[in-house]
Amino acid sequence: MIVLGVGFSARCDVGELVDLAQGVLERAGVEAGATGAVCMATLDRKRGDGLLEAAAERLGLEPRFLTADELATVREGVQPSARARAEVGVDSVAEAAALAAGGPGSRLVVGKTTSHRASCAASVVRVSG
């Protein structure tokens, strides 16, 4: 299963975030809304602005919000960003959110991909069974 992690500025709109996420899903080999993609995650300080919820709904994904502490625990596989550190206090948002929401054993399948006001990454979740 695929988990998307996203980061975005206050000036980002739902169309830009959806377009970026669709491109990342395509690169991961999954169509939006397909059973292979499960959620779209970001930093919890974005809760309530409605953008993640609207984008996730358009894509048929569950919105998920993670704390800065949850993102900070993810170090392997992320490319630290001085901008993210300065603006939100964590080294990575998109990649860390994809990996943290994916849980133990998840790995990036699409690294940080950016648009003008957003970033997105995808992880694959190892399903046991």
MODELLER restraints for C-alpha pairs under 7 A, 6 or more apart:
rsr = mdl.restraints
at = mdl.atoms
rsr.add(forms.Gaussian(group=physical.xy_distance, feature=features.Distance(at['CA:1:A'], at['CA:36:A']), mean=4.68, stdev=0.5))
rsr.add(forms.Gaussian(group=physical.xy_distance, feature=features.Distance(at['CA:1:A'], at['CA:37:A']), mean=5.54, stdev=0.5))
rsr.add(forms.Gaussian(group=physical.xy_distance, feature=features.Distance(at['CA:1:A'], at['CA:38:A']), mean=6.57, stdev=0.5))
rsr.add(forms.Gaussian(group=physical.xy_distance, feature=features.Distance(at['CA:1:A'], at['CA:124:A']), mean=5.56, stdev=0.5))
rsr.add(forms.Gaussian(group=physical.xy_distance, feature=features.Distance(at['CA:1:A'], at['CA:125:A']), mean=5.27, stdev=0.5))
rsr.add(forms.Gaussian(group=physical.xy_distance, feature=features.Distance(at['CA:2:A'], at['CA:36:A']), mean=5.80, stdev=0.5))
rsr.add(forms.Gaussian(group=physical.xy_distance, feature=features.Distance(at['CA:2:A'], at['CA:37:A']), mean=4.45, stdev=0.5))
rsr.add(forms.Gaussian(group=physical.xy_distance, feature=features.Distance(at['CA:2:A'], at['CA:38:A']), mean=6.11, stdev=0.5))
rsr.add(forms.Gaussian(group=physical.xy_distance, feature=features.Distance(at['CA:2:A'], at['CA:122:A']), mean=6.43, stdev=0.5))
rsr.add(forms.Gaussian(group=physical.xy_distance, feature=features.Distance(at['CA:2:A'], at['CA:123:A']), mean=5.63, stdev=0.5))
rsr.add(forms.Gaussian(group=physical.xy_distance, feature=features.Distance(at['CA:2:A'], at['CA:124:A']), mean=4.66, stdev=0.5))
rsr.add(forms.Gaussian(group=physical.xy_distance, feature=features.Distance(at['CA:2:A'], at['CA:125:A']), mean=6.22, stdev=0.5))
rsr.add(forms.Gaussian(group=physical.xy_distance, feature=features.Distance(at['CA:3:A'], at['CA:37:A']), mean=6.07, stdev=0.5))
rsr.add(forms.Gaussian(group=physical.xy_distance, feature=features.Distance(at['CA:3:A'], at['CA:38:A']), mean=5.88, stdev=0.5))
rsr.add(forms.Gaussian(group=physical.xy_distance, feature=features.Distance(at['CA:3:A'], at['CA:39:A']), mean=5.27, stdev=0.5))
rsr.add(forms.Gaussian(group=physical.xy_distance, feature=features.Distance(at['CA:3:A'], at['CA:40:A']), mean=6.15, stdev=0.5))
rsr.add(forms.Gaussian(group=physical.xy_distance, feature=features.Distance(at['CA:3:A'], at['CA:98:A']), mean=5.58, stdev=0.5))
rsr.add(forms.Gaussian(group=physical.xy_distance, feature=features.Distance(at['CA:3:A'], at['CA:101:A']), mean=6.91, stdev=0.5))
rsr.add(forms.Gaussian(group=physical.xy_distance, feature=features.Distance(at['CA:3:A'], at['CA:102:A']), mean=6.02, stdev=0.5))
rsr.add(forms.Gaussian(group=physical.xy_distance, feature=features.Distance(at['CA:3:A'], at['CA:122:A']), mean=5.54, stdev=0.5))
rsr.add(forms.Gaussian(group=physical.xy_distance, feature=features.Distance(at['CA:3:A'], at['CA:123:A']), mean=5.27, stdev=0.5))
rsr.add(forms.Gaussian(group=physical.xy_distance, feature=features.Distance(at['CA:3:A'], at['CA:124:A']), mean=6.35, stdev=0.5))
rsr.add(forms.Gaussian(group=physical.xy_distance, feature=features.Distance(at['CA:4:A'], at['CA:39:A']), mean=6.20, stdev=0.5))
rsr.add(forms.Gaussian(group=physical.xy_distance, feature=features.Distance(at['CA:4:A'], at['CA:40:A']), mean=4.63, stdev=0.5))
rsr.add(forms.Gaussian(group=physical.xy_distance, feature=features.Distance(at['CA:4:A'], at['CA:41:A']), mean=6.13, stdev=0.5))
rsr.add(forms.Gaussian(group=physical.xy_distance, feature=features.Distance(at['CA:4:A'], at['CA:98:A']), mean=5.10, stdev=0.5))
rsr.add(forms.Gaussian(group=physical.xy_distance, feature=features.Distance(at['CA:4:A'], at['CA:120:A']), mean=6.74, stdev=0.5))
rsr.add(forms.Gaussian(group=physical.xy_distance, feature=features.Distance(at['CA:4:A'], at['CA:121:A']), mean=5.72, stdev=0.5))
rsr.add(forms.Gaussian(group=physical.xy_distance, feature=features.Distance(at['CA:4:A'], at['CA:122:A']), mean=4.50, stdev=0.5))
rsr.add(forms.Gaussian(group=physical.xy_distance, feature=features.Distance(at['CA:4:A'], at['CA:123:A']), mean=6.56, stdev=0.5))
rsr.add(forms.Gaussian(group=physical.xy_distance, feature=features.Distance(at['CA:5:A'], at['CA:40:A']), mean=5.72, stdev=0.5))
rsr.add(forms.Gaussian(group=physical.xy_distance, feature=features.Distance(at['CA:5:A'], at['CA:41:A']), mean=4.76, stdev=0.5))
rsr.add(forms.Gaussian(group=physical.xy_distance, feature=features.Distance(at['CA:5:A'], at['CA:42:A']), mean=5.83, stdev=0.5))
rsr.add(forms.Gaussian(group=physical.xy_distance, feature=features.Distance(at['CA:5:A'], at['CA:94:A']), mean=4.35, stdev=0.5))
rsr.add(forms.Gaussian(group=physical.xy_distance, feature=features.Distance(at['CA:5:A'], at['CA:95:A']), mean=5.92, stdev=0.5))
rsr.add(forms.Gaussian(group=physical.xy_distance, feature=features.Distance(at['CA:5:A'], at['CA:97:A']), mean=4.56, stdev=0.5))
rsr.add(forms.Gaussian(group=physical.xy_distance, feature=features.Distance(at['CA:5:A'], at['CA:98:A']), mean=3.92, stdev=0.5))
rsr.add(forms.Gaussian(group=physical.xy_distance, feature=features.Distance(at['CA:5:A'], at['CA:120:A']), mean=5.56, stdev=0.5))
rsr.add(forms.Gaussian(group=physical.xy_distance, feature=features.Distance(at['CA:5:A'], at['CA:121:A']), mean=5.26, stdev=0.5))
rsr.add(forms.Gaussian(group=physical.xy_distance, feature=features.Distance(at['CA:5:A'], at['CA:122:A']), mean=6.17, stdev=0.5))
rsr.add(forms.Gaussian(group=physical.xy_distance, feature=features.Distance(at['CA:6:A'], at['CA:41:A']), mean=6.12, stdev=0.5))
rsr.add(forms.Gaussian(group=physical.xy_distance, feature=features.Distance(at['CA:6:A'], at['CA:42:A']), mean=5.31, stdev=0.5))
rsr.add(forms.Gaussian(group=physical.xy_distance, feature=features.Distance(at['CA:6:A'], at['CA:93:A']), mean=6.56, stdev=0.5))
rsr.add(forms.Gaussian(group=physical.xy_distance, feature=features.Distance(at['CA:6:A'], at['CA:94:A']), mean=4.18, stdev=0.5))
rsr.add(forms.Gaussian(group=physical.xy_distance, feature=features.Distance(at['CA:6:A'], at['CA:97:A']), mean=6.88, stdev=0.5))
rsr.add(forms.Gaussian(group=physical.xy_distance, feature=features.Distance(at['CA:6:A'], at['CA:119:A']), mean=5.52, stdev=0.5))
rsr.add(forms.Gaussian(group=physical.xy_distance, feature=features.Distance(at['CA:6:A'], at['CA:120:A']), mean=4.37, stdev=0.5))
rsr.add(forms.Gaussian(group=physical.xy_distance, feature=features.Distance(at['CA:6:A'], at['CA:121:A']), mean=6.57, stdev=0.5))
rsr.add(forms.Gaussian(group=physical.xy_distance, feature=features.Distance(at['CA:7:A'], at['CA:42:A']), mean=6.08, stdev=0.5))
rsr.add(forms.Gaussian(group=physical.xy_distance, feature=features.Distance(at['CA:7:A'], at['CA:93:A']), mean=5.51, stdev=0.5))
rsr.add(forms.Gaussian(group=physical.xy_distance, feature=features.Distance(at['CA:7:A'], at['CA:94:A']), mean=5.17, stdev=0.5))
rsr.add(forms.Gaussian(group=physical.xy_distance, feature=features.Distance(at['CA:7:A'], at['CA:118:A']), mean=5.57, stdev=0.5))
rsr.add(forms.Gaussian(group=physical.xy_distance, feature=features.Distance(at['CA:7:A'], at['CA:119:A']), mean=5.16, stdev=0.5))
rsr.add(forms.Gaussian(group=physical.xy_distance, feature=features.Distance(at['CA:7:A'], at['CA:120:A']), mean=6.52, stdev=0.5))
rsr.add(forms.Gaussian(group=physical.xy_distance, feature=features.Distance(at['CA:8:A'], at['CA:117:A']), mean=5.75, stdev=0.5))
rsr.add(forms.Gaussian(group=physical.xy_distance, feature=features.Distance(at['CA:8:A'], at['CA:118:A']), mean=4.08, stdev=0.5))
rsr.add(forms.Gaussian(group=physical.xy_distance, feature=features.Distance(at['CA:8:A'], at['CA:119:A']), mean=6.29, stdev=0.5))
rsr.add(forms.Gaussian(group=physical.xy_distance, feature=features.Distance(at['CA:9:A'], at['CA:117:A']), mean=5.58, stdev=0.5))
rsr.add(forms.Gaussian(group=physical.xy_distance, feature=features.Distance(at['CA:9:A'], at['CA:118:A']), mean=6.39, stdev=0.5))
rsr.add(forms.Gaussian(group=physical.xy_distance, feature=features.Distance(at['CA:11:A'], at['CA:117:A']), mean=6.84, stdev=0.5))
rsr.add(forms.Gaussian(group=physical.xy_distance, feature=features.Distance(at['CA:12:A'], at['CA:117:A']), mean=5.29, stdev=0.5))
rsr.add(forms.Gaussian(group=physical.xy_distance, feature=features.Distance(at['CA:12:A'], at['CA:118:A']), mean=6.71, stdev=0.5))
rsr.add(forms.Gaussian(group=physical.xy_distance, feature=features.Distance(at['CA:14:A'], at['CA:51:A']), mean=5.94, stdev=0.5))
rsr.add(forms.Gaussian(group=physical.xy_distance, feature=features.Distance(at['CA:14:A'], at['CA:54:A']), mean=6.71, stdev=0.5))
rsr.add(forms.Gaussian(group=physical.xy_distance, feature=features.Distance(at['CA:14:A'], at['CA:55:A']), mean=5.63, stdev=0.5))
rsr.add(forms.Gaussian(group=physical.xy_distance, feature=features.Distance(at['CA:17:A'], at['CA:55:A']), mean=6.57, stdev=0.5))
rsr.add(forms.Gaussian(group=physical.xy_distance, feature=features.Distance(at['CA:17:A'], at['CA:118:A']), mean=6.54, stdev=0.5))
rsr.add(forms.Gaussian(group=physical.xy_distance, feature=features.Distance(at['CA:18:A'], at['CA:55:A']), mean=5.50, stdev=0.5))
rsr.add(forms.Gaussian(group=physical.xy_distance, feature=features.Distance(at['CA:20:A'], at['CA:115:A']), mean=6.59, stdev=0.5))
rsr.add(forms.Gaussian(group=physical.xy_distance, feature=features.Distance(at['CA:20:A'], at['CA:120:A']), mean=6.94, stdev=0.5))
rsr.add(forms.Gaussian(group=physical.xy_distance, feature=features.Distance(at['CA:21:A'], at['CA:120:A']), mean=6.37, stdev=0.5))
rsr.add(forms.Gaussian(group=physical.xy_distance, feature=features.Distance(at['CA:22:A'], at['CA:32:A']), mean=6.31, stdev=0.5))
rsr.add(forms.Gaussian(group=physical.xy_distance, feature=features.Distance(at['CA:24:A'], at['CA:110:A']), mean=6.75, stdev=0.5))
rsr.add(forms.Gaussian(group=physical.xy_distance, feature=features.Distance(at['CA:24:A'], at['CA:121:A']), mean=6.78, stdev=0.5))
rsr.add(forms.Gaussian(group=physical.xy_distance, feature=features.Distance(at['CA:24:A'], at['CA:122:A']), mean=6.89, stdev=0.5))
rsr.add(forms.Gaussian(group=physical.xy_distance, feature=features.Distance(at['CA:25:A'], at['CA:31:A']), mean=6.20, stdev=0.5))
rsr.add(forms.Gaussian(group=physical.xy_distance, feature=features.Distance(at['CA:25:A'], at['CA:32:A']), mean=6.55, stdev=0.5))
rsr.add(forms.Gaussian(group=physical.xy_distance, feature=features.Distance(at['CA:27:A'], at['CA:110:A']), mean=6.93, stdev=0.5))
rsr.add(forms.Gaussian(group=physical.xy_distance, feature=features.Distance(at['CA:28:A'], at['CA:109:A']), mean=6.33, stdev=0.5))
rsr.add(forms.Gaussian(group=physical.xy_distance, feature=features.Distance(at['CA:28:A'], at['CA:110:A']), mean=6.29, stdev=0.5))
rsr.add(forms.Gaussian(group=physical.xy_distance, feature=features.Distance(at['CA:30:A'], at['CA:36:A']), mean=6.24, stdev=0.5))
rsr.add(forms.Gaussian(group=physical.xy_distance, feature=features.Distance(at['CA:30:A'], at['CA:37:A']), mean=6.86, stdev=0.5))
rsr.add(forms.Gaussian(group=physical.xy_distance, feature=features.Distance(at['CA:32:A'], at['CA:59:A']), mean=5.34, stdev=0.5))
rsr.add(forms.Gaussian(group=physical.xy_distance, feature=features.Distance(at['CA:32:A'], at['CA:60:A']), mean=6.87, stdev=0.5))
rsr.add(forms.Gaussian(group=physical.xy_distance, feature=features.Distance(at['CA:33:A'], at['CA:59:A']), mean=5.39, stdev=0.5))
rsr.add(forms.Gaussian(group=physical.xy_distance, feature=features.Distance(at['CA:33:A'], at['CA:60:A']), mean=4.51, stdev=0.5))
rsr.add(forms.Gaussian(group=physical.xy_distance, feature=features.Distance(at['CA:33:A'], at['CA:61:A']), mean=6.49, stdev=0.5))
rsr.add(forms.Gaussian(group=physical.xy_distance, feature=features.Distance(at['CA:37:A'], at['CA:61:A']), mean=6.99, stdev=0.5))
rsr.add(forms.Gaussian(group=physical.xy_distance, feature=features.Distance(at['CA:38:A'], at['CA:61:A']), mean=5.48, stdev=0.5))
rsr.add(forms.Gaussian(group=physical.xy_distance, feature=features.Distance(at['CA:38:A'], at['CA:62:A']), mean=6.31, stdev=0.5))
rsr.add(forms.Gaussian(group=physical.xy_distance, feature=features.Distance(at['CA:39:A'], at['CA:61:A']), mean=4.74, stdev=0.5))
rsr.add(forms.Gaussian(group=physical.xy_distance, feature=features.Distance(at['CA:39:A'], at['CA:62:A']), mean=4.40, stdev=0.5))
rsr.add(forms.Gaussian(group=physical.xy_distance, feature=features.Distance(at['CA:39:A'], at['CA:63:A']), mean=5.77, stdev=0.5))
rsr.add(forms.Gaussian(group=physical.xy_distance, feature=features.Distance(at['CA:39:A'], at['CA:64:A']), mean=6.68, stdev=0.5))
rsr.add(forms.Gaussian(group=physical.xy_distance, feature=features.Distance(at['CA:40:A'], at['CA:56:A']), mean=6.16, stdev=0.5))
rsr.add(forms.Gaussian(group=physical.xy_distance, feature=features.Distance(at['CA:40:A'], at['CA:61:A']), mean=6.28, stdev=0.5))
rsr.add(forms.Gaussian(group=physical.xy_distance, feature=features.Distance(at['CA:40:A'], at['CA:62:A']), mean=6.13, stdev=0.5))
rsr.add(forms.Gaussian(group=physical.xy_distance, feature=features.Distance(at['CA:40:A'], at['CA:63:A']), mean=5.08, stdev=0.5))
rsr.add(forms.Gaussian(group=physical.xy_distance, feature=features.Distance(at['CA:40:A'], at['CA:64:A']), mean=6.02, stdev=0.5))
rsr.add(forms.Gaussian(group=physical.xy_distance, feature=features.Distance(at['CA:41:A'], at['CA:63:A']), mean=5.92, stdev=0.5))
rsr.add(forms.Gaussian(group=physical.xy_distance, feature=features.Distance(at['CA:41:A'], at['CA:64:A']), mean=4.50, stdev=0.5))
rsr.add(forms.Gaussian(group=physical.xy_distance, feature=features.Distance(at['CA:41:A'], at['CA:65:A']), mean=5.57, stdev=0.5))
rsr.add(forms.Gaussian(group=physical.xy_distance, feature=features.Distance(at['CA:41:A'], at['CA:97:A']), mean=5.69, stdev=0.5))
rsr.add(forms.Gaussian(group=physical.xy_distance, feature=features.Distance(at['CA:41:A'], at['CA:98:A']), mean=6.57, stdev=0.5))
rsr.add(forms.Gaussian(group=physical.xy_distance, feature=features.Distance(at['CA:41:A'], at['CA:101:A']), mean=6.60, stdev=0.5))
rsr.add(forms.Gaussian(group=physical.xy_distance, feature=features.Distance(at['CA:42:A'], at['CA:64:A']), mean=6.61, stdev=0.5))
rsr.add(forms.Gaussian(group=physical.xy_distance, feature=features.Distance(at['CA:42:A'], at['CA:65:A']), mean=5.25, stdev=0.5))
rsr.add(forms.Gaussian(group=physical.xy_distance, feature=features.Distance(at['CA:42:A'], at['CA:66:A']), mean=6.05, stdev=0.5))
rsr.add(forms.Gaussian(group=physical.xy_distance, feature=features.Distance(at['CA:42:A'], at['CA:93:A']), mean=6.72, stdev=0.5))
rsr.add(forms.Gaussian(group=physical.xy_distance, feature=features.Distance(at['CA:42:A'], at['CA:94:A']), mean=6.88, stdev=0.5))
rsr.add(forms.Gaussian(group=physical.xy_distance, feature=features.Distance(at['CA:42:A'], at['CA:97:A']), mean=5.59, stdev=0.5))
rsr.add(forms.Gaussian(group=physical.xy_distance, feature=features.Distance(at['CA:43:A'], at['CA:65:A']), mean=5.54, stdev=0.5))
rsr.add(forms.Gaussian(group=physical.xy_distance, feature=features.Distance(at['CA:43:A'], at['CA:66:A']), mean=5.01, stdev=0.5))
rsr.add(forms.Gaussian(group=physical.xy_distance, feature=features.Distance(at['CA:43:A'], at['CA:67:A']), mean=5.85, stdev=0.5))
rsr.add(forms.Gaussian(group=physical.xy_distance, feature=features.Distance(at['CA:43:A'], at['CA:68:A']), mean=6.48, stdev=0.5))
rsr.add(forms.Gaussian(group=physical.xy_distance, feature=features.Distance(at['CA:43:A'], at['CA:93:A']), mean=6.83, stdev=0.5))
rsr.add(forms.Gaussian(group=physical.xy_distance, feature=features.Distance(at['CA:44:A'], at['CA:65:A']), mean=4.53, stdev=0.5))
rsr.add(forms.Gaussian(group=physical.xy_distance, feature=features.Distance(at['CA:44:A'], at['CA:66:A']), mean=5.00, stdev=0.5))
rsr.add(forms.Gaussian(group=physical.xy_distance, feature=features.Distance(at['CA:44:A'], at['CA:67:A']), mean=5.34, stdev=0.5))
rsr.add(forms.Gaussian(group=physical.xy_distance, feature=features.Distance(at['CA:47:A'], at['CA:65:A']), mean=6.83, stdev=0.5))
rsr.add(forms.Gaussian(group=physical.xy_distance, feature=features.Distance(at['CA:52:A'], at['CA:63:A']), mean=6.42, stdev=0.5))
rsr.add(forms.Gaussian(group=physical.xy_distance, feature=features.Distance(at['CA:53:A'], at['CA:63:A']), mean=5.64, stdev=0.5))
rsr.add(forms.Gaussian(group=physical.xy_distance, feature=features.Distance(at['CA:56:A'], at['CA:62:A']), mean=6.03, stdev=0.5))
rsr.add(forms.Gaussian(group=physical.xy_distance, feature=features.Distance(at['CA:56:A'], at['CA:63:A']), mean=5.65, stdev=0.5))
rsr.add(forms.Gaussian(group=physical.xy_distance, feature=features.Distance(at['CA:68:A'], at['CA:90:A']), mean=6.50, stdev=0.5))
rsr.add(forms.Gaussian(group=physical.xy_distance, feature=features.Distance(at['CA:70:A'], at['CA:100:A']), mean=6.65, stdev=0.5))
rsr.add(forms.Gaussian(group=physical.xy_distance, feature=features.Distance(at['CA:71:A'], at['CA:93:A']), mean=6.94, stdev=0.5))
rsr.add(forms.Gaussian(group=physical.xy_distance, feature=features.Distance(at['CA:71:A'], at['CA:96:A']), mean=5.30, stdev=0.5))
rsr.add(forms.Gaussian(group=physical.xy_distance, feature=features.Distance(at['CA:71:A'], at['CA:97:A']), mean=6.05, stdev=0.5))
rsr.add(forms.Gaussian(group=physical.xy_distance, feature=features.Distance(at['CA:71:A'], at['CA:100:A']), mean=6.35, stdev=0.5))
rsr.add(forms.Gaussian(group=physical.xy_distance, feature=features.Distance(at['CA:72:A'], at['CA:90:A']), mean=5.98, stdev=0.5))
rsr.add(forms.Gaussian(group=physical.xy_distance, feature=features.Distance(at['CA:74:A'], at['CA:96:A']), mean=5.63, stdev=0.5))
rsr.add(forms.Gaussian(group=physical.xy_distance, feature=features.Distance(at['CA:74:A'], at['CA:100:A']), mean=6.56, stdev=0.5))
rsr.add(forms.Gaussian(group=physical.xy_distance, feature=features.Distance(at['CA:78:A'], at['CA:92:A']), mean=6.63, stdev=0.5))
rsr.add(forms.Gaussian(group=physical.xy_distance, feature=features.Distance(at['CA:78:A'], at['CA:95:A']), mean=5.69, stdev=0.5))
rsr.add(forms.Gaussian(group=physical.xy_distance, feature=features.Distance(at['CA:78:A'], at['CA:96:A']), mean=6.36, stdev=0.5))
rsr.add(forms.Gaussian(group=physical.xy_distance, feature=features.Distance(at['CA:79:A'], at['CA:92:A']), mean=6.83, stdev=0.5))
rsr.add(forms.Gaussian(group=physical.xy_distance, feature=features.Distance(at['CA:80:A'], at['CA:91:A']), mean=4.68, stdev=0.5))
rsr.add(forms.Gaussian(group=physical.xy_distance, feature=features.Distance(at['CA:80:A'], at['CA:92:A']), mean=5.53, stdev=0.5))
rsr.add(forms.Gaussian(group=physical.xy_distance, feature=features.Distance(at['CA:81:A'], at['CA:91:A']), mean=5.34, stdev=0.5))
rsr.add(forms.Gaussian(group=physical.xy_distance, feature=features.Distance(at['CA:81:A'], at['CA:92:A']), mean=5.95, stdev=0.5))
rsr.add(forms.Gaussian(group=physical.xy_distance, feature=features.Distance(at['CA:82:A'], at['CA:91:A']), mean=6.80, stdev=0.5))
rsr.add(forms.Gaussian(group=physical.xy_distance, feature=features.Distance(at['CA:84:A'], at['CA:90:A']), mean=6.00, stdev=0.5))
rsr.add(forms.Gaussian(group=physical.xy_distance, feature=features.Distance(at['CA:84:A'], at['CA:91:A']), mean=5.75, stdev=0.5))
rsr.add(forms.Gaussian(group=physical.xy_distance, feature=features.Distance(at['CA:84:A'], at['CA:92:A']), mean=6.02, stdev=0.5))
rsr.add(forms.Gaussian(group=physical.xy_distance, feature=features.Distance(at['CA:84:A'], at['CA:93:A']), mean=6.99, stdev=0.5))
rsr.add(forms.Gaussian(group=physical.xy_distance, feature=features.Distance(at['CA:85:A'], at['CA:91:A']), mean=4.88, stdev=0.5))
rsr.add(forms.Gaussian(group=physical.xy_distance, feature=features.Distance(at['CA:94:A'], at['CA:112:A']), mean=6.45, stdev=0.5))
rsr.add(forms.Gaussian(group=physical.xy_distance, feature=features.Distance(at['CA:94:A'], at['CA:119:A']), mean=6.01, stdev=0.5))
rsr.add(forms.Gaussian(group=physical.xy_distance, feature=features.Distance(at['CA:94:A'], at['CA:120:A']), mean=5.11, stdev=0.5))
rsr.add(forms.Gaussian(group=physical.xy_distance, feature=features.Distance(at['CA:94:A'], at['CA:121:A']), mean=5.45, stdev=0.5))
rsr.add(forms.Gaussian(group=physical.xy_distance, feature=features.Distance(at['CA:95:A'], at['CA:111:A']), mean=6.65, stdev=0.5))
rsr.add(forms.Gaussian(group=physical.xy_distance, feature=features.Distance(at['CA:95:A'], at['CA:112:A']), mean=6.04, stdev=0.5))
rsr.add(forms.Gaussian(group=physical.xy_distance, feature=features.Distance(at['CA:95:A'], at['CA:121:A']), mean=5.24, stdev=0.5))
rsr.add(forms.Gaussian(group=physical.xy_distance, feature=features.Distance(at['CA:98:A'], at['CA:121:A']), mean=6.25, stdev=0.5))
rsr.add(forms.Gaussian(group=physical.xy_distance, feature=features.Distance(at['CA:98:A'], at['CA:122:A']), mean=5.63, stdev=0.5))
rsr.add(forms.Gaussian(group=physical.xy_distance, feature=features.Distance(at['CA:98:A'], at['CA:123:A']), mean=5.41, stdev=0.5))
rsr.add(forms.Gaussian(group=physical.xy_distance, feature=features.Distance(at['CA:99:A'], at['CA:106:A']), mean=5.91, stdev=0.5))
rsr.add(forms.Gaussian(group=physical.xy_distance, feature=features.Distance(at['CA:99:A'], at['CA:107:A']), mean=6.41, stdev=0.5))
rsr.add(forms.Gaussian(group=physical.xy_distance, feature=features.Distance(at['CA:99:A'], at['CA:108:A']), mean=6.90, stdev=0.5))
rsr.add(forms.Gaussian(group=physical.xy_distance, feature=features.Distance(at['CA:99:A'], at['CA:123:A']), mean=5.91, stdev=0.5))
rsr.add(forms.Gaussian(group=physical.xy_distance, feature=features.Distance(at['CA:102:A'], at['CA:123:A']), mean=6.64, stdev=0.5))
rsr.add(forms.Gaussian(group=physical.xy_distance, feature=features.Distance(at['CA:102:A'], at['CA:124:A']), mean=6.99, stdev=0.5))
rsr.add(forms.Gaussian(group=physical.xy_distance, feature=features.Distance(at['CA:102:A'], at['CA:125:A']), mean=5.37, stdev=0.5))
rsr.add(forms.Gaussian(group=physical.xy_distance, feature=features.Distance(at['CA:105:A'], at['CA:125:A']), mean=6.81, stdev=0.5))
rsr.add(forms.Gaussian(group=physical.xy_distance, feature=features.Distance(at['CA:105:A'], at['CA:126:A']), mean=6.01, stdev=0.5))
rsr.add(forms.Gaussian(group=physical.xy_distance, feature=features.Distance(at['CA:106:A'], at['CA:123:A']), mean=6.13, stdev=0.5))
rsr.add(forms.Gaussian(group=physical.xy_distance, feature=features.Distance(at['CA:106:A'], at['CA:124:A']), mean=5.48, stdev=0.5))
rsr.add(forms.Gaussian(group=physical.xy_distance, feature=features.Distance(at['CA:106:A'], at['CA:125:A']), mean=4.55, stdev=0.5))
rsr.add(forms.Gaussian(group=physical.xy_distance, feature=features.Distance(at['CA:106:A'], at['CA:126:A']), mean=5.87, stdev=0.5))
rsr.add(forms.Gaussian(group=physical.xy_distance, feature=features.Distance(at['CA:107:A'], at['CA:123:A']), mean=5.14, stdev=0.5))
rsr.add(forms.Gaussian(group=physical.xy_distance, feature=features.Distance(at['CA:107:A'], at['CA:124:A']), mean=5.60, stdev=0.5))
rsr.add(forms.Gaussian(group=physical.xy_distance, feature=features.Distance(at['CA:108:A'], at['CA:122:A']), mean=5.76, stdev=0.5))
rsr.add(forms.Gaussian(group=physical.xy_distance, feature=features.Distance(at['CA:108:A'], at['CA:123:A']), mean=4.06, stdev=0.5))
rsr.add(forms.Gaussian(group=physical.xy_distance, feature=features.Distance(at['CA:108:A'], at['CA:124:A']), mean=6.33, stdev=0.5))
rsr.add(forms.Gaussian(group=physical.xy_distance, feature=features.Distance(at['CA:109:A'], at['CA:122:A']), mean=5.74, stdev=0.5))
rsr.add(forms.Gaussian(group=physical.xy_distance, feature=features.Distance(at['CA:109:A'], at['CA:123:A']), mean=5.24, stdev=0.5))
rsr.add(forms.Gaussian(group=physical.xy_distance, feature=features.Distance(at['CA:109:A'], at['CA:124:A']), mean=6.32, stdev=0.5))
rsr.add(forms.Gaussian(group=physical.xy_distance, feature=features.Distance(at['CA:110:A'], at['CA:121:A']), mean=5.44, stdev=0.5))
rsr.add(forms.Gaussian(group=physical.xy_distance, feature=features.Distance(at['CA:110:A'], at['CA:122:A']), mean=5.00, stdev=0.5))
rsr.add(forms.Gaussian(group=physical.xy_distance, feature=features.Distance(at['CA:110:A'], at['CA:123:A']), mean=6.83, stdev=0.5))
rsr.add(forms.Gaussian(group=physical.xy_distance, feature=features.Distance(at['CA:111:A'], at['CA:121:A']), mean=5.01, stdev=0.5))
rsr.add(forms.Gaussian(group=physical.xy_distance, feature=features.Distance(at['CA:111:A'], at['CA:122:A']), mean=6.67, stdev=0.5))
rsr.add(forms.Gaussian(group=physical.xy_distance, feature=features.Distance(at['CA:112:A'], at['CA:119:A']), mean=6.20, stdev=0.5))
rsr.add(forms.Gaussian(group=physical.xy_distance, feature=features.Distance(at['CA:112:A'], at['CA:120:A']), mean=5.44, stdev=0.5))
rsr.add(forms.Gaussian(group=physical.xy_distance, feature=features.Distance(at['CA:112:A'], at['CA:121:A']), mean=4.64, stdev=0.5))
rsr.add(forms.Gaussian(group=physical.xy_distance, feature=features.Distance(at['CA:113:A'], at['CA:119:A']), mean=5.45, stdev=0.5))
rsr.add(forms.Gaussian(group=physical.xy_distance, feature=features.Distance(at['CA:113:A'], at['CA:120:A']), mean=5.27, stdev=0.5))
rsr.add(forms.Gaussian(group=physical.xy_distance, feature=features.Distance(at['CA:113:A'], at['CA:121:A']), mean=6.18, stdev=0.5))
rsr.add(forms.Gaussian(group=physical.xy_distance, feature=features.Distance(at['CA:114:A'], at['CA:120:A']), mean=6.38, stdev=0.5))
